Amino acid sequence: MGPLIGAIDEGTSSARFILFRAGTAEVVASHQQSLSQICPQEGWVEQDPMEILSVVNTCIEKTVDKLVAMGGSVNDIAAVGVTNQRESTLVWEKSTGKPLYNSIVWLDVRTSTTVDQLLENIPNKTKNKNYLKPLCGLPISPYFSAVKVRWLLDNVLKVKKAVATDDCMFGTVDSWLIWNLTGGINGGLHITDVTNASRTMLMNIDSLKWDPVLLNFFGVPSSILPKIKSSSEVYGSVTVGSLKGVAIAGCIGDQQGALLGQQCLQRGQAKATYGTGCFLLYNTGTIKVNSAHGLITTVAYQLGPKSQPIYALEGSVAIAGAALNWLKDNMNILPSFGDAQKIAEEAELADAGDVYFVPAFSGLYAPYWQQEARGVIVGISEDTKACHIVRATLDAVCYQIRDILDAMNKDYGSHLTSIQVDGGMTANSLLMQLQADLAGVKVTKAGMAESTALGAAMIAGAAVGLWDLSKSMNLPNEIWTPNLSDDERDVRYARWKLAVEKAMGWDVL
């Protein structure tokens, strides 16, 4: 069977475990299972940490079963990497391993009032959301983990008590999984990597260490924090289940994992991942670019504890695929996710109309960072049909990426002419053509659908000497080029910007 590298890919809507043949994008075996979300109030999104752990363990066991059925063995698995939804925040008891609260998912907006309180603490009452950006690369927003931890400390008595008795552990999903896989209460490793730590607002973006100024600002005790490691090194071994004894040798946030999986390892390369949200990362190499146009600075990866960190500019869109789910589940105008292309194409036949949809369900992320924004649909007439709304939803995803690309071009000083794409929504070829048309860039979709998991496997394989990251994998791809004229593209984009203005400030009226 040859050496295999495993990747635990724990996302917002599902988890999977995938075995790759070392050094290649060849998938030998895999298993995927969906995850449920809990929404106790409007804008609140939670997940059960025990379900996350159970689903990941199930995916591992089912994949190993498939491997054995093929004549392989666990002994073929040389190492495992972990990649995960970022910013989602978990706290658990050190003594029992039991969660103190549900995981607060990255797109949860309950912390809007916490953000308001934190902004009041900024010197001179400037309420500057970018006050901490020089230290951590991030604006003060409900999106990031530190704000969620602050909410837990303020609102959950069990968490307060656990902190007071030194029985509280905090981590993003990677930390929770690795702690449990390496022994839990019996000596589990409480660690995270630089990419996930760079999404907490608690790590100094230069030193790659927890920053006392940031900890003090948010009132987060250092005793609850995991140890920060590089993205690619042997941390320890799995102590439970079929993978017992296998090295855990890689850890990376899902979007950074996709950057690697798309082989954007050179400065100036960019990728966009289309999932629940949409995330565009631009590799800036060892240079840390401070955005003046609403983007965030993040760690892309660090290939070993003695290696220099590689940085990226990132633009995050909160609502992409989630908008199609809204059309399906809330509005009942989309029978299934897969019907979006067919129905949107009907809009072309029925005159595309001039409908614009800004899906700011939980505010707007990059480059606006407006938590008070709310969704609007404009340009509706008596001729508007369901197909126009579906088409406007696809357009909205593309315009949001155009917003981020424009900001990246301004920050980096050079014009991006192409992007690599991955994620579930890239199965929609109309969306990909619209992206090329409305952003004016070449769109290249890798033939390898599991870019995020591949990235996790690459760094784990590299750590154990079984993956040469300097060698390019020649993967098949599909390309879309722009068909719209520059004038038509700019007219449509100007109308989108007008629609965005209409979405602003609704939550404060």
N, C-alpha and C positions, 0 to 999 in steps of 0.2 A: 504493500500500500504506500510505502514511503512516508517521510515525516509530514504531519499535518499540523496546521495552526488553527486554533478555535477562536471564534469571536462571539462574545456575549453582546448583543445589541439590544439595549433596553430603551424603547422609545415611548412616546406619549400614549399611543393607541395600541401598541403591541410590543412584544419582546420576541427575540429569536436567538437561536444558537446555530452558528454556521461553521462548518469545518472546511478550510481551504487547503489545497495542496500547497505546501510551503513554496514561496517565491512566485506563485501564480495566482490568477483570479479564478482558477477552477474550483467550483464548489463540489465537494465530495458528498456531503450530507448536511441536512439542515432541518430545523423544525421551528415553526412560528405559532404563537398563540396571542390572542387579543387580550387587552387589559381594560378593565372598566374604569369609568370616572364617576366621581361623587360630586354633586353640585348642590350643597345644602341651602345656598342662597344665590340670588342673582350675582354673577361675577365671581363666585367662589368655585374653584375647581380643585378637587382633592383626589388622591388615590390611596388605597390601603397598602402600606409598606409590606405587610405580610403577603398580600396577593402578588405584589411585584416579585418578592423573593420566591414564592411558590411557583409562579409562572416561569421564571428564569430557570429554576431547578427542573421543572417539567420539560422545558425546551432542551436542556442539557441531556437529560436521561433519554428522551425520545430520539434525539440525534445520535447518541451513542448506540442506542438499540439499532438504528438504521445502519450505522457503521459496522456493527458486529454482524448484522444480517448480510452485509456485502462481503463478509470475509475479513474485515479489518478488526482492529483491536484498540482499546484505550491506549495501549503502549505506543501506538502510532502518533498520538497527540503530544507534540513536543512543548507546546506552550499555549496559553490563552490570553487574549486581550479583552478589555472591557470598554464599551462605548455606551453612552447614556444621554437621555434627555438632560439638558443643563438647567441650572438655576432652581429646579424643583428641590424643595427643602424638607429634610427629615430630621427628627430628633427622637432619640431612644434612650432607654435606661441602660447604663453600663453594666449594672448588676444582673439584670434579667434578660436583656436583649429585646425587651418589648417596646414597641413604639409608644411614645408619649402623646402622639397626635398623628393624624393622617399626614401623608406627604402633601405639602402645599405646592401645586403644580406651577410651572413657570408662567403660564398665562393667566393665573389667578390675579384679580385686581382688588381684593379686600383691603390691601395695604395702602390704598389711595389716601386715606386719612392719616396713616402713619407717615407717608411721604410729606404731607402738609405739615405735620408736627416737626419732622426733621428739618424741613426748610426753614421753620421758625427759629431753629437753633443756629443757623448760619450767622456768623458775625456781621454786624451792621445791618441785619434784617434785609439782606439783599434778595433772599429766596432764590439764589442762583443754583439751578439744577446741576450745573457743571462745576460746582464748587470743589468736588472731590476728584474730578477728572484727571488732574495732573498726577495724582497718586495712584488711582486704580484704572483709569481709562474709560470710566463709565459715568453716565449721568445718574442722578438720584431718581429712581423710578421704581414702581411696584414690581417690575420685571425681575430684579436681582435678589439674590438669596439673603443678603444682610437685612433688607427691609422685612422680609418674611420672618427671619429669626427675631427681629425686634417685635413684630406683631405677636409671635408666640410667647415671648417673655412678658409682654404686657397683658396678654389676654388668656393664657392657659395656666391655671394654677399648678397643675402637675409639672409643667416645664419649669416654673419658678422654683418649686420645691426641689426638683431634681438638680437644678443648678446649685441651689443653696447647700445641698448635701454632696456635691461633686459626683453626682450619679447621672449626669446628662451628657450625651454625645450628639454632636451635630454633623451632618454631612449631606452632600448631594447624593444622587442615586448611586453613583459609583462607589462612594464610601460605604454606604449601607450594604451593597452587594459584596464588596471585597471583605468587609469586616465579618460578615456571615460566612462567606465561602472559606475564609482562613481560620475559622474556629469560634467566632462570636465571643461569648462570655468566657470561653476557654482559651483566651489569648489571641483573638482575632486582630488583624492589622487595621488600625484606624488611620487610613491614609486617603489622600486625593492626589490628583496630578495638577500640574501648573495650568492646564487649559480650563479645567473645572474650577479651580481656585480663582482664576482670573474673572469668573462670572459671579463671584460672591459680593464684590465691592469691599472685601476685607484684605485682599492680597495687594501688596505694592507691585505695580506693573514692571518696575525696574529691578528690584531686589529679588522678586519672586518669593517673598516671605510675608507672613501675616504682619500687617502694619499697625503699630500701637496707636497711631493717630486715628486710623480708620476704626479700629476696635473701640477706641474711646468715644468716637463720634456716634457710633451705633449702640454703644453700651453692651457690646458682646464680650463675654468673658473668654479669654484665651484657652481656659481649661476644657472647653467643649469642642475645640477645633481639631480636625485631623492633621496629620503631618503632611506637608507638601512634598511630592516627589516629581521626578521628571516623567515624561509620557512613556518612555521606553526603557525599562530596566526590570530585572527580576525582583519583585517585591516579596514574594513568598510562594507557598504552595497551597493548593486546594486541600482541605482536610475532610471534606464530606462528599458523599455520593460517588458516582462513577469516575469523576475526575480526580479522585483523591491521589495526591502526590504530583499532579501536573502543575507546572510553574505558571503563576499569573505574572505576565511580563510586559503588559501594556495597559495603559488607561488613558482615555481621551474623550473629551466632549463630542457629542454626535456630529456637530457641524464641522469641527476641526477634523474628525475622522473622515468625513466625506471629502474634505479638501485633500487629504492624503490619498484616499481611495480614487479620487479623480486625477491623481498624479500631478497636482498643482504644487510641486515642490520648488518651483523657481519663482523668484521675485517677479511680480507683475502678472502672475496668473490668477484667475478668479473662477469661482464656482458658485452656482446657486442650487440649493436643495429645496424642492417643492414638496411640502408635507402638510401637517396641520397648520403650521406657519410657513414662512419662506425666509431663507437665510442666505445672504450673499457674503462670501468671504474673499478678500483680496490679499494675497500673500505679499507682504512688504519686506520679507527677508529679515535680517537682523536689525533693520531700522524700525524704530517705533514711531509711527506717524500719528501725530495728534490731530484729530479731525476738528476743523473749524466749521463743518457743514452737517453736523447732526449724526455723524457715525460714531462708532465706539472702537476703541483700541483694545485688542485682545491678544492673548498668547495663542499662536496657531499650533505649536508643538515644541517639545524639547526632546531631542533624540539622545537621551542619556544624561546622567547628573553632571557630567563635565562638559556637555555641549552647550553652545550658545542657544538661547531661546530664539525661535522664529516667530515673528509677529504678523498680525493681520489687521486690516480694517474690516469692520463688519457692519452690515446693515440688516436689521431684523424686521420682518413683517409678521405681525401677530396672527393675522387671519388670511390664510390662503385656501388650502383644502377645507378648512373649517367653514368657509363661506358656502361651499357646495353642500356640506353636511347640513348647514342651516336651511338651504333651499329644499333639501330632501326631508329633513326631520321636522322642521318648524313650519315651513311654508307649503309643503306637499306639492311643489311644482317640478320636482326632479325625482323620478321613480328610483333611480340608483345613481351612485357616483359615476359609473361607467357610461351613463346616458348623456352626460353633460355635453360631449362633443357633438353628438347627433342633433340634440335639441338646439344647441348654439348655432349650428350650421343652418338651421331653419330660419334664423334671424337674417341671414344673408339673402335668402330667397324672398323673405317677406319685407325687404328693405331693413337694413340693420338698425334703423332708428337712431336716435341720438341720446341714448340712455346711459347714465354714468352712475356707478354704484361704489360708494366708499364704505367698505365693511369694517368700520371702526367700532366693533362690538365692545372692545375693552380698551378704548383709546387707540391712539396711533403710536407706533414705535418709530424707528428711524425713517426719515431724518427729522421728524417733527417732534417726537417725544411729548405728545399732548394727551395726558390721561383723561382730560375732560371731553375729548372728541367722542362722538357717537355716530353710528352708521346712518347714511343718507342715500336715497336713490333719487336722482334728479333727471329732468328731461322727459318725464312720463307724459304721454298724450293718450287720447282715446284709442289710438291705434296700437298702443304698447301691448305686447303679448308676453306670455311666460318665456318664450324663446329669447326675447330681448333682455329679460332680466338675467337669464342664464348666461347669455353672451356678455352682458355687462359685468358679470361676476368674473368671467375669465379675463376680460379686459383689465379689471381692477387688479388682479394678481400681477399682470404685466406692467401696468402703470406704476405700481408700488416698487417693482424692481427697477423701472426707469428712474424713479425718484432717487433710489440708492446709487445707481450707476452714475447719475449726474453728480451726486455728492462725492463719490469716489474720484471721478475725473477731476473735480475741483481740488480735492485734498491732495491727490497724488501728483497732479500736474501733468498727467498724460492721459490720452483718450483710450479707454478700453474698446476694442473692436470685436472681441469675442468672449463668450463665457461658456464654461462647462456646466452641464445641468444633470441633476439626478433627482430621485424621489418619486413617489407614487404618481404625482400629477403629470410627470413627463410622458406617461402612456397616452396622454391626450395630444395628438399631433397638431390639432388646431391651436391649442394653447401654445405650443412651441413655435408655430408659425406666427401667431399673434405677438409672442415675445420678441421674435426677430424683427417684426414689422414695427411694433410700437416703441421699441428701445433702439432700433437701428444697429443691432449687433448680430454677428454670426452666433448661432446657438448650436452647440455640439453636445449630443447626448451619448454617453458611453454605453456600449453594449452590456456592460456589467451593471446590473440594477442595484446590487447591494454595495454601493460605494462606501457607506458608513462602516459596515462590518468589515469590508476589505481593508479600510484604513486601520481599524483596530488590530486586524490580523497582521498587517504589515509591520506595525511598531512592535508587536509581541514577537514576531518572527525575527525582526532585526536584533532584538535584545538577546536572543539565544543563538545568533549567528546563522540563521536559516533564511534570511530575506535580505537581499542586497537592494537597498532603496535607491542606489544610483543607477540601477538598470531599469529602463522603462519597459512596462508590459504593453505589448501591442494589442490593444483591445479594439474590437470593431466599434464603429460609432455611426451615428446618424446626424446629418447636418441640415439646418434651416438657415436660409439667408433672407435679408429684408427684401420685400417686394413693394413697400410703400415709398412714395416720394418723400423727400425731407419736408417739403411744405405741408403735405397732408398729415404727416406724423406730428409735426409741431403744432398744427391747428388742433388736432385731437388731444394732444398733451396739455395744451393751454386750457381746454375745456375741463380736463381732469383736475387741473389745479384749482379751477373755479369751484368744482364740486367739493374738493378737499376743504376749501374755505368755508363752505356751507356746513361741513361736519364739525368744525371747531367750536369749542366752548359750550356744547349742549348741556353738559353735566353740571354747569354752574348757573344755568338760567333759573 
